[in-house]
Amino acid sequence: MNAEAIENALLEYEVTCMLHGHTHRPMIHDLSLPDGQPAQRLVLGDWYTQGSVGHWDEAGFRLESLPR
């Protein structure tokens, strides 16, 4: 997904957080919407070369790598 597609999806569904996987690049991306509102893109790993799991609690979201 490119940056424009991510932004369009967030705006279309009126959300500030997107969680998805299988891009081979697990990461937490901090974004800013056109109106200045903060947003996040949370990306899990691919499971073929690495495992990853997301944890969401009072402190926020974090990624954890799992051994293969």
Secondary structure by P-SEA (a helix, b strand, c coil): ccaaaaaaaaaaaccccccccccccbbbbbbcccccbbbbbbbbccccccccccccccccbbbbbbcc
